[in-house]
Amino acid sequence: MEYIQCAIDGFEKDKKTQSVKSDLKFAVKSVTEIKNGNTDSVSKAGIYITYDLKKALADCRADFIKSFGMDILSLAKSCIKLETVLVVGLGNSSFECDRLGPIVASKITVTRGREYVVQNVLESKRLRRHNKDKNKIAVCRAVPEVLSKTGINSSEFVEGICEKIKPDLVIVCDTLCTLSVGRINNSFQLSDAGIKPGGGVGVETGDISKESLNIPVIAIGVPLVLKTSGLIFDFLSAYESKAGRSVDMKRYGQMVLSQSAKYVTPKDIDFVVEQTAEMIAKAIDFAFGNCQE
């Protein structure tokens, strides 16, 4: 499980950030920019685009694919050229909750190695992306799995592939860990600040970012795992609100933090992962001219 730096739970309360919210038909979209990051992992400089859905993902399929895909393309503007894109599915495919990245990678349309007319879409009219014969971008994918399976860090794996195929853009996708019940499969985040494999469970194994690869990196994450401490504090806050009684949060916080961290997922996580992965893959295809929807 990886964790997008400055992801969802962290930056919203950071007074050093600037955020603009848009009330869309299907979601509340927040665009946050941090111009001066520091050593704190939740304050790394970059742009963060978060969608908080208002309705079920299945009920806003077309709107989500188009809007999310356009935002992927907008973050790709940092590329001097855009001919080859590498999509990396991070995570452990042996665990349902951590299979999001590998499934997204399996569902995208791979075009590298095929005969397409490749042009720099940043210099052309993006509205022509649906042309079946032109403006196709060479897209390829990789699934590094996890260190315990391969003996290779995800960051090392990605770095090695990039040295060989030299992509113009890397997109990494993975499950996020959250402290809020309301975020589970309801928030989608894009970031150009990179990702730290293992950060979601406190075991960082490297860094996948523009700084480490010398290539623009877009990170995509969806919270599918809940840290139980967040569930407890959500419950206590709700109790305070409804019962009108104050709770000694400091006391309970010390009790919770003294225990080893535990994580939970939705009971229908297999269905959730498949559906979410399909939507993200379609959005990536839309961004790079491979979606017919």
C-alpha positions in Angstrom: 0.0 0.0 0.0 1.4 3.3 -1.0 0.5 6.8 0.1 0.4 9.9 -2.1 2.3 12.6 -0.4 0.1 15.3 1.0 -2.8 13.0 0.3 -6.4 13.7 1.2 -6.2 13.6 5.1 -3.1 15.8 5.4 -3.1 19.0 3.5 -6.7 20.2 4.1 -5.8 21.5 7.5 -2.4 23.0 6.5 -2.6 26.8 6.6 0.3 27.0 4.2 -1.7 25.6 1.3 -4.0 27.4 -1.1 -7.1 25.5 -2.3 -9.8 26.3 -4.8 -13.0 24.2 -4.7 -15.5 23.7 -7.6 -19.0 22.3 -7.1 -19.5 20.0 -10.1 -22.6 18.1 -10.9 -21.3 14.8 -9.6 -18.5 15.8 -7.2 -16.8 18.5 -5.2 -13.4 19.2 -6.9 -10.6 20.7 -4.9 -7.4 22.0 -6.6 -4.6 22.6 -4.0 -1.2 24.0 -4.8 1.8 24.0 -2.4 4.5 26.2 -3.7 7.1 25.8 -1.0 7.3 22.3 0.5 9.3 21.2 3.5 10.6 18.0 5.0 7.2 17.1 6.3 5.7 14.4 4.0 2.3 16.1 4.0 3.7 19.4 2.7 5.6 18.5 -0.4 5.4 21.1 -3.1 3.0 20.2 -5.9 -0.5 20.3 -7.3 -3.2 18.1 -5.8 -6.6 17.6 -7.4 -9.2 15.8 -5.3 -12.6 14.7 -6.3 -15.2 14.0 -3.5 -18.1 12.2 -5.1 -21.7 13.3 -4.5 -23.1 10.1 -5.9 -22.1 6.5 -6.6 -19.3 6.1 -9.1 -21.5 4.0 -11.4 -24.1 6.8 -11.6 -21.6 9.4 -12.8 -19.5 7.2 -15.1 -19.3 9.4 -18.2 -18.8 12.7 -16.2 -16.1 11.2 -14.1 -14.1 9.7 -17.0 -14.2 12.9 -18.9 -13.4 15.3 -16.1 -10.7 13.1 -14.4 -9.2 12.4 -17.8 -8.9 16.1 -18.6 -7.2 16.7 -15.3 -4.7 14.0 -16.0 -3.9 15.7 -19.3 -3.7 19.1 -17.6 -1.0 17.8 -15.2 0.8 16.3 -18.2 1.4 19.8 -19.5 4.7 19.8 -17.6 6.1 17.5 -20.3 8.3 19.1 -22.9 7.0 16.4 -25.3 4.4 13.7 -24.8 5.0 10.7 -27.0 5.4 7.8 -24.6 3.6 7.3 -21.3 4.4 4.6 -18.7 1.5 3.5 -16.4 2.7 1.8 -13.3 0.3 -0.2 -11.1 1.6 -0.2 -7.6 0.4 -2.6 -4.9 0.2 -6.3 -3.9 -2.1 -8.2 -6.2 -2.5 -10.9 -3.5 -4.6 -8.6 -1.4 -8.0 -7.4 -2.6 -7.6 -3.9 -1.1 -4.2 -3.4 -2.6 -4.9 -4.6 -6.1 -6.1 -1.3 -7.4 -2.9 -0.4 -9.1 -2.3 -3.7 -10.8 -5.9 -3.9 -12.1 -5.8 -0.3 -13.5 -2.6 -1.2 -15.3 -4.3 -4.4 -16.7 -7.3 -2.4 -18.0 -5.6 0.5 -19.8 -5.2 0.4 -23.6 -1.6 -0.4 -24.5 -0.5 1.2 -27.7 3.4 1.2 -27.5 4.8 -1.0 -30.2 1.8 -0.6 -32.4 1.7 1.6 -35.5 0.0 4.8 -34.5 0.6 8.3 -35.7 2.2 9.9 -32.7 2.1 13.7 -32.4 2.7 16.0 -29.6 -0.8 16.6 -28.3 0.4 19.6 -26.3 1.0 21.4 -29.6 -2.2 20.2 -31.2 -5.9 20.7 -30.5 -6.8 18.3 -27.7 -10.4 18.2 -29.0 -9.1 16.0 -31.8 -8.0 13.3 -29.4 -11.0 11.1 -30.4 -9.7 10.9 -34.0 -9.1 7.2 -34.5 -6.1 7.6 -36.6 -4.2 10.6 -35.3 -2.8 12.0 -32.1 -2.4 8.6 -30.4 0.2 8.4 -27.7 2.3 5.4 -27.1 1.1 4.0 -23.8 2.8 1.0 -22.0 2.3 -0.5 -18.5 4.3 -2.2 -15.7 3.4 -3.9 -12.5 6.3 -4.1 -10.1 4.4 -6.0 -7.3 6.0 -5.6 -3.8 9.4 -6.0 -2.2 8.3 -9.1 -0.2 7.4 -10.9 -3.5 10.2 -9.8 -5.8 13.0 -8.6 -3.6 13.0 -5.4 -5.6 11.7 -2.0 -4.4 9.0 -0.5 -6.5 11.1 2.6 -6.9 14.1 0.6 -8.2 11.8 -1.3 -10.6 10.3 1.9 -12.1 13.7 3.6 -12.3 15.2 0.6 -14.2 12.3 0.6 -16.8 12.5 4.3 -17.3 16.2 4.1 -18.0 15.4 1.5 -20.7 12.3 2.9 -22.5 12.7 6.6 -21.6 9.0 7.6 -21.2 8.0 11.2 -21.3 5.6 10.8 -18.4 5.1 8.2 -15.7 1.6 7.6 -14.1 1.6 5.6 -10.9 -1.7 4.3 -9.4 -2.2 2.8 -6.0 -4.5 2.3 -3.0 -4.4 5.0 -0.3 -4.9 4.6 3.4 -7.2 7.1 5.1 -8.3 8.2 8.6 -11.8 9.1 7.5 -14.7 6.7 6.9 -16.3 9.1 4.4 -13.2 9.0 2.2 -13.4 5.2 1.4 -13.9 4.8 -2.3 -15.4 8.3 -2.4 -12.3 10.4 -2.9 -10.0 10.3 -5.9 -6.7 12.2 -6.0 -4.3 13.3 -8.7 -0.9 14.8 -7.8 2.3 15.8 -9.6 4.3 15.5 -6.3 5.1 11.8 -6.7 4.5 8.9 -4.4 6.3 7.0 -1.6 5.8 3.2 -1.8 4.9 1.8 1.6 4.1 5.2 3.1 0.5 4.2 3.8 1.5 1.6 6.4 4.6 3.3 7.6 7.2 1.3 5.6 8.6 3.6 2.9 10.8 1.9 0.4 11.9 4.7 -1.9 10.5 7.6 -3.8 8.8 7.7 -7.3 8.8 11.4 -8.3 10.2 13.8 -10.8 13.1 14.4 -8.6 14.1 10.7 -8.5 13.4 9.9 -12.1 14.0 13.2 -13.9 10.6 12.6 -15.6 7.3 14.1 -14.7 5.2 11.8 -12.5 1.5 11.8 -11.9 0.2 9.9 -8.9 -3.3 8.6 -8.8 -4.8 7.3 -5.5 -8.1 6.2 -4.0 -8.6 5.5 -0.3 -9.7 1.9 0.1 -8.2 1.1 3.4 -9.2 2.7 6.7 -6.9 3.0 9.7 -8.9 2.0 12.7 -7.8 4.9 14.8 -9.6 7.1 12.4 -12.8 5.1 12.8 -12.6 5.4 16.6 -12.2 9.2 16.4 -15.0 9.5 13.9 -17.2 7.6 16.3 -16.2 9.7 19.3 -16.8 12.9 17.3 -20.3 11.7 16.3 -21.0 10.8 19.9 -20.0 14.3 21.1 -22.2 15.9 18.5 -25.3 13.8 19.2 -25.0 13.2 22.9 -23.9 16.7 23.7 -21.1 15.4 25.9 -17.5 16.2 25.6 -15.0 13.3 25.3 -11.4 13.4 26.5 -9.8 13.0 23.1 -6.3 13.2 24.4 -6.9 10.3 26.7 -8.5 8.1 24.1 -5.8 9.2 21.6 -3.1 8.0 23.9 -4.9 4.7 24.3 -5.3 4.2 20.6 -1.8 5.2 19.7 -0.3 2.8 22.3 -1.8 -0.1 20.3 -0.3 -1.5 17.1 -1.9 0.0 13.9 -4.8 -2.0 12.4 -6.6 -1.5 9.1 -10.0 -2.4 7.7 -11.6 -2.4 4.3 -15.2 -2.5 3.0 -16.8 -6.0 2.9 -17.4 -5.7 -0.8 -13.8 -4.7 -1.5 -13.5 -7.0 -4.5 -16.3 -5.3 -6.4 -15.2 -1.9 -5.3 -11.6 -2.4 -6.6 -12.8 -3.7 -9.9 -15.2 -0.9 -10.5 -12.8 1.8 -9.3 -10.0 0.5 -11.4 -12.1 0.4 -14.5 -13.1 4.1 -14.1 -9.5 5.2 -13.6 -8.3 3.1 -16.6 -11.0 4.7 -18.8 -10.0 8.2 -17.7 -6.3 7.4 -18.6 -7.4 6.1 -21.9 -9.6 9.2 -22.4 -6.6 11.5 -21.6 -4.4 9.9 -24.2 -6.8 9.3 -27.0 -7.6 5.7 -26.5 -11.2 5.9 -25.1 -14.2 5.6 -27.4 -16.7 6.8 -24.7 
